[in-house]
Amino acid sequence: MSLTDHAVLIAGGGPTGLMLAGELALAGVDVAILERRATRDVIGWRALGFHARTIEVLDQRGIADRFISAALVTQTTGFATIRLNISDFPTRHAYGLGLAQKHIERILADWVDELGVPTYRGCEVTGFTQDDTGVDVESADGKSLRAEYLVGCDGGRSLVRKTAGIDFPGWDATGSSLIAEAEFDEEPEWGMRRDAYGFAGFSRPEPDGPIRAQAAEEHVGKGDEPTLEELRAAIVRYYGTDFGLRGAAWITRFNDTTRQAESYRAGRVLLAGDSAHIHSPMGGQGLGVGVQDAVNLGWKLAQVVKGFSPASLLDTYHAERHPVAARVLHNTMAQIALSRINDRTDALRDIVTDLLRMEEPRKHLAGMISGLDVHYDLGGGPEGTENAHPLLGRRMPDLDLGTLMGPLRVFTLLHNARPVLLNLGAPGACESALSAWTGRVQLVDATYGGPWELPVLGAVPAPTAVLVRPDGHVAWVGVGGESASTDGLTAALTKWFGEAIVP
């Protein structure tokens, strides 16, 4: 193989790129971030928080408290602004976090720095070529770096995606809005207004802080740099006055363009986050979906880079995450449609609101928006998926375990991003089956006497053993008596963590 500067290069140092860098660093992979911004500064609002499953993912790495302590803890889950309370969901984090993206990136960047990941700032990727052994990446400053793999986390206009020749089909925008941090001579009307085009409103997130204004445009706006006059026109359309608008520290435009990459992989180039999927911010799912992309991809890419698994393992990244994002695109389009104002849509909205007061519809949509119901199709027993244990492919509950090391949470066992084989039957029952993967998979003998519950599904049968992937999803379930049957365990270990190493 040719020499490389780093095993993996990540184009883009936003939340998705930072999370992926942390995942790879935990796995012992030499990774670096190429970020076009010269500083950490984030201009504009962008994401304003995330949902329960993303908090769990951060908890799996031991860093959730960093975000919780800086955020507003609240019930953020909703569908087309219809609030959905998830406080009765079986999770330690039955809530969402309100936190501006600039703070999210700052906390993630501090974590990544602690892990020793280099970030090349002011380094905009301008092109790349790939061959059988690696990728040569060019930047605007004339530098060239080589890596075994390149991951595009460079946003909805991703140069990495375009250069890789990956199609990005979908739907053009039907509406757009302006958001700004602005100055006014008069006190504006606080709160929100809504019309056929969207929403408008004013808020002051911090006492005596700057005023934040939002207003939907009458026609879909064009360009990346909206003007003060465009903001003024949008505000006047709603309120009949501009409240003495005199300036803005920044103005940004967002719309409901909805697109998804046809493939998340082209040879040694992969996509994650907005590079792979864009959609309306309705429902606040975008940042979390990107972070969860990173957590799904990171350990798989590490397995391949370290030579434990074949490159075909990377195809499971697309197979698992593409349907998740497709569902987000689908539900955000539905939310946009349900948010429009006219007599017929209002009638539909009244009916949907009534339906969401019922338990099953509420849980179904709340599980979807919060990400707590994500289920990867990993197959099942010898006769197929229909015989699979309901845990298979779903998030592992964060149980309070009894172990020889003392009380431990399941998520604590995932802090180092290593897979765990959790034996809840007779001590040592899984030891021989795992012997050839001892250096790659943790074996923990534990006890647990409480109920097994999953969001949306409810109670599920208690297993005797569970193989948990580094992303927190269950790859194999053992059932039966005091000692778990290990049928299928060797196949699962081989599929996800490479061939057995026989002394």
ZICORDA-V794541 format. One record per run of one state. SS is the DSSP state (H for helix, E for strand, L for the rest). FROM is the first residue (numbers start at 0). TO is the last residue. Records with the same first field share a line. If there is no record, write none. Layout:
SS->FROM-TO  FROM-TO
//
This chain:
L->0-4  11-13  26-29  35-47  50-50  60-62  68-70  74-76  79-80  83-94  98-99  114-116  121-123  130-133  139-142  152-157  163-166  171-174  184-189  195-196  203-209  216-226  239-243  255-256  261-263  266-267  271-271  275-275  278-284  305-309  339-341  355-357  370-373  375-379  381-382  387-392  395-398  403-404  413-417  423-429  437-439  447-451  454-456  459-463  468-471  478-487  497-502
E->5-10  30-34  48-49  71-73  77-78  81-82  95-97  117-120  124-129  134-138  143-151  167-170  175-183  190-194  197-202  210-215  244-254  257-260  264-265  268-270  276-277  374-374  380-380  383-383  393-394  399-402  405-408  418-422  440-446  452-453  457-458  464-467  472-477
H->14-25  51-59  63-67  100-113  158-162  227-238  272-274  285-304  310-338  342-354  358-369  384-386  409-412  430-436  488-496
//
